Amino acid sequence: MIERGRSMAIDGAKGISLLNEFYHRKDLFWLSLWLCGMTALWVWDLLFLNEPALVRLQTAFLNSVSTGFVVVLFSVFFGWIGGVWLHLLRRSKWKKFHTVMQLAVNLIRSVPQIIIVLIGYVVLTMLLREEIIRSMLVQLLWMSAVISVAVVLEVADTVQSRIEHYRTLDFVDAMLCNGIRESRIINVEILWKNSRSHLLHKMIAVFGVSIFLQSSIDFIISVGLSTDFSLSNLPLTLGSLLATIDSKQDILAISNIFDSPSYVSQLFVQHLQGLSVAFTIVFTLLCMFNIANGYQRRRRLV
C-alpha cells in the first residue's frame, strides 16, 4: 500500500508538472483554449439554437475561417516573392527602378489597411450589381485577395528583414564563394531553413488581422449600402451575420439584465445567434493575439 501510494504521488506530481509546462507554452495553451471554446460553443448552439440560425452561424464561421486561411496563403506567397524581388532589385544595377518601386510600396503602406479593403469591397459590389461575378467561391476568393493586398507588405517586410539579417553573417559570402546561387541561398538557406518560425509567427498574426478587417468592413457595408443592394448579396461571414437585425437585437438584449438580473438565464438560450457571433469574433481575436505572442516568446523571435 505504501509503495502504491508513493507511485500515485509520483504520477500526480508528473501530471502537475506536465500541465504546468503546457500552461507556460502560451501559444499551445491558447490554441487549445480556442479549439475547446469553439467546440463548447458549437455544442451549446446545437442544443439551444434553432436550426436555420445554426446553419447561418456555421456557414458564417466556415466562410470567415476559410477566407482567413486563404489570406494567409496569398500573403505568404506574394510577400515571399515580393520581399525577395525587392531585395535582389536593390542589389542590382537597376537602382532607379528600385527607387520607383520603393516609392510605390511606401505609397501603398501609407494607405490604412481598412481603406484598401473597403475599396476592394466597393469594386466587388459593382461587379455583383453588373452580374459579372456570380459564384460564391469567386466572391470569397476576391475578398481574400483584397485583404491579402492590405497585409502582404507585412510579410514582405519580414522576408526582407530576415534576408538583411543573414546578409551580415559570413556563411552567405562563403556559399557565394563556393558557387551556390544567390537565389538558392535566399530562398532555401535563409528563408526556408532559418526563418520558418518567423514566417509562421507572421502567418498567425495575418490570420487574426484578416478576421478583424473582414468583420469591420462588413459592419461598414451594412450601414452604407444602397437600398437595391444588401449584405444578402455577399457571402455570409461572421461580420455580416453580426450586422443583421436579429443579431443586433440579441446584443441589445444584454441591457435587460440591468433591469432584471434573473434575465441572464434566458440570455444564453433565447438570444444565442448574436451572442454566439460576437463571442466568436472577440474570442478568436483574443486567442490569435495570445497565440502569436506566446509563439514569439517560446521561439525567442526577434
C-alpha positions in Angstrom: 0.0 0.0 0.0 2.8 2.4 0.8 4.5 1.7 -2.5 1.3 2.1 -4.4 0.6 5.4 -2.6 4.1 6.6 -3.4 3.7 5.6 -7.0 0.4 7.5 -7.3 2.0 10.6 -5.7 4.8 10.5 -8.2 2.4 10.1 -11.1 0.4 13.0 -9.8 3.5 15.2 -9.5 4.4 14.3 -13.1 0.9 15.2 -14.3 1.0 18.5 -12.5 4.5 19.2 -13.9 3.2 18.4 -17.5 0.2 20.7 -17.0 2.4 23.5 -15.7 4.8 23.1 -18.6 1.8 23.1 -21.0 0.4 26.2 -19.4 3.7 28.1 -19.9 3.7 27.2 -23.6 1.3 30.1 -24.1 0.8 29.5 -27.8 -0.2 25.9 -27.4 -2.3 26.7 -24.4 -4.3 29.5 -26.2 -4.6 27.3 -29.3 -6.1 24.5 -27.2 -8.3 27.1 -25.4 -9.6 28.4 -28.8 -10.4 24.9 -30.1 -12.1 23.9 -26.9 -14.0 27.2 -26.7 -15.3 26.9 -30.2 -16.3 23.3 -29.7 -18.1 24.1 -26.5 -20.0 27.0 -28.2 -21.0 24.7 -31.1 -22.3 22.1 -28.8 -24.3 24.7 -26.8 -25.7 26.2 -30.0 -26.6 22.7 -31.3 -28.7 22.2 -28.2 -30.4 25.6 -27.9 -30.2 27.5 -31.2 -32.9 27.0 -33.8 -31.8 25.1 -37.0 -31.9 28.0 -39.5 -29.8 30.2 -37.2 -27.4 27.4 -36.5 -26.9 26.8 -40.3 -26.2 30.5 -40.8 -23.8 30.6 -37.9 -21.9 27.6 -39.2 -21.7 28.9 -42.7 -20.5 32.3 -41.5 -17.8 30.7 -39.3 -16.6 28.4 -42.1 -16.5 31.3 -44.6 -14.6 33.6 -42.3 -12.1 31.0 -41.3 -11.5 29.7 -44.8 -11.1 33.3 -46.0 -8.5 33.8 -43.3 -6.6 30.7 -44.3 -6.6 31.8 -48.0 -5.4 35.3 -47.0 -2.5 33.7 -45.2 -1.6 31.6 -48.2 -1.9 34.5 -50.6 0.0 36.9 -48.4 2.9 34.5 -47.7 3.2 33.5 -51.4 3.2 37.0 -52.7 5.0 38.5 -49.7 7.8 36.0 -50.1 8.2 36.7 -53.8 7.9 40.5 -53.3 10.4 40.6 -50.5 13.0 38.6 -52.3 12.4 40.6 -55.5 12.8 43.9 -53.8 16.0 42.7 -52.1 17.5 41.5 -55.3 16.4 44.6 -57.2 18.1 46.8 -54.6 21.4 45.0 -55.1 21.2 45.0 -58.9 22.2 47.7 -61.3 18.6 48.9 -61.7 18.8 51.4 -58.8 16.4 53.9 -60.3 13.7 51.3 -60.9 14.1 50.1 -57.3 13.7 53.6 -56.1 10.4 53.9 -58.1 9.2 50.6 -56.7 10.1 51.6 -53.2 8.1 54.8 -53.6 5.1 52.8 -54.8 5.4 50.4 -51.8 5.6 53.3 -49.4 2.5 54.9 -51.0 0.6 51.7 -50.5 1.9 51.4 -47.0 0.6 55.0 -46.2 -3.0 54.0 -47.0 -4.8 52.4 -44.0 -5.5 48.7 -44.4 -9.2 49.2 -43.8 -9.4 51.7 -46.7 -7.7 49.3 -49.1 -10.2 46.5 -48.1 -13.1 48.9 -48.4 -12.1 49.9 -51.9 -11.9 46.2 -52.9 -15.4 45.6 -51.5 -16.7 48.6 -53.4 -15.4 47.1 -56.6 -16.9 43.7 -55.6 -20.3 45.3 -55.1 -20.1 46.9 -58.5 -19.2 43.6 -60.2 -22.1 41.9 -58.4 -24.5 44.6 -59.4 -23.4 44.1 -63.0 -23.7 40.3 -62.6 -20.1 39.9 -63.7 -19.3 37.8 -60.6 -22.0 35.3 -59.6 -20.1 32.3 -58.0 -19.9 32.4 -54.2 -16.5 30.8 -54.3 -15.2 33.6 -56.6 -16.6 36.2 -54.2 -14.8 34.6 -51.3 -11.5 34.4 -53.3 -12.0 38.1 -54.3 -12.4 39.0 -50.6 -9.4 37.0 -49.7 -7.3 38.6 -52.4 -8.3 42.1 -51.3 -7.4 41.5 -47.7 -4.1 40.0 -48.8 -3.2 43.2 -50.6 -3.7 45.1 -47.4 -1.4 42.8 -45.3 1.1 41.5 -47.9 3.6 44.2 -47.1 3.9 42.9 -43.6 5.1 39.6 -44.8 7.4 41.2 -47.4 8.9 43.3 -44.6 9.6 40.2 -42.6 11.2 38.5 -45.6 13.4 41.4 -46.3 14.5 41.8 -42.6 15.4 38.1 -42.4 17.5 38.4 -45.6 19.3 41.5 -44.3 20.0 39.9 -41.0 21.7 36.9 -42.6 23.5 39.1 -45.1 25.6 40.3 -42.2 26.8 36.8 -41.4 29.8 35.1 -43.0 28.1 32.0 -44.2 26.3 33.9 -47.1 29.7 35.1 -48.5 31.1 31.6 -48.0 28.3 30.0 -50.0 28.7 32.5 -52.8 32.4 31.7 -53.0 31.5 28.1 -53.3 29.4 28.8 -56.3 26.0 28.4 -54.8 23.4 30.6 -56.5 22.2 33.7 -54.6 18.6 32.8 -55.2 19.1 29.4 -53.6 20.9 30.9 -50.6 18.0 33.3 -50.0 15.0 31.0 -50.6 16.4 27.8 -49.2 19.1 28.5 -46.7 17.8 31.8 -45.2 14.0 31.8 -45.6 13.1 28.1 -45.6 15.7 26.6 -43.2 16.3 29.5 -40.9 13.2 31.7 -41.0 10.2 29.4 -40.9 9.5 30.3 -37.3 9.4 34.0 -38.1 7.1 33.4 -41.1 4.8 31.1 -39.1 4.5 33.8 -36.4 3.6 36.3 -39.1 1.0 33.9 -40.6 -0.7 33.7 -37.2 -0.8 37.4 -36.9 -2.1 37.8 -40.5 -5.0 35.3 -39.8 -6.1 37.5 -36.9 -5.9 40.7 -38.9 -7.9 39.0 -41.6 -10.8 38.2 -39.2 -10.7 41.7 -37.8 -10.6 43.5 -41.2 -13.4 41.3 -42.6 -15.7 41.9 -39.6 -15.0 45.6 -39.6 -15.7 46.0 -43.3 -18.9 44.0 -43.1 -20.2 46.4 -40.5 -19.3 49.4 -42.5 -21.0 48.0 -45.6 -24.1 47.1 -43.6 -24.6 50.9 -42.8 -23.5 52.4 -46.2 -25.1 50.1 -48.8 -27.8 51.4 -51.1 -31.4 50.1 -50.9 -31.0 48.0 -54.0 -28.0 46.1 -52.6 -27.8 44.4 -49.3 -25.5 42.1 -47.3 -27.5 39.2 -48.6 -25.8 39.7 -51.9 -22.4 39.0 -50.3 -21.1 35.7 -48.9 -22.3 35.2 -45.3 -19.4 35.9 -42.8 -19.2 36.5 -39.1 -19.2 40.2 -39.6 -22.2 40.2 -41.9 -24.1 37.9 -39.6 -23.4 40.2 -36.7 -24.7 43.1 -38.7 -28.2 41.6 -39.3 -31.1 42.9 -37.3 -31.6 39.7 -35.4 -28.0 39.7 -34.1 -28.2 43.3 -33.2 -31.3 42.7 -31.2 -29.6 39.8 -29.4 -26.7 42.1 -28.5 -29.0 44.8 -27.2 -30.9 42.2 -25.1 -27.9 42.3 -22.8 -29.2 45.6 -21.3 -32.2 43.7 -19.9 -30.0 42.1 -17.2 -29.5 45.6 -15.6 -33.3 45.9 -15.0 -33.8 42.2 -14.2 -30.7 40.2 -13.2 -32.6 37.0 -13.4 -32.9 37.5 -17.2 -29.3 36.3 -17.6 -30.6 32.7 -17.5 -32.7 33.4 -20.6 -30.0 35.5 -22.4 -27.9 32.4 -23.4 -30.9 30.5 -24.6 -33.1 33.0 -26.4 -30.5 35.3 -27.9 -27.9 32.9 -29.0 -27.2 34.0 -32.5 -26.0 37.5 -31.8 -24.1 36.5 -28.7 -22.5 33.5 -30.4 -21.3 35.6 -33.3 -20.0 38.3 -31.1 -18.2 35.8 -28.8 -16.7 34.0 -31.7 -15.2 37.2 -33.2 -13.9 38.6 -29.9 -12.6 35.2 -28.6 -10.9 34.4 -31.9 -9.1 37.8 -32.0 -8.0 37.4 -28.3 -6.7 33.9 -28.9 -4.9 34.7 -32.1 -3.2 37.7 -30.4 -2.0 35.5 -27.5 -1.0 32.6 -29.7 1.2 34.9 -31.8 2.8 36.5 -28.7 3.2 33.1 -27.0 4.8 31.6 -30.1 7.2 34.6 -30.4 8.3 34.2 -26.8 8.7 30.5 -26.9 10.8 30.6 -30.0 12.6 33.8 -28.8 12.0 35.5 -32.1 13.5 39.0 -32.6 
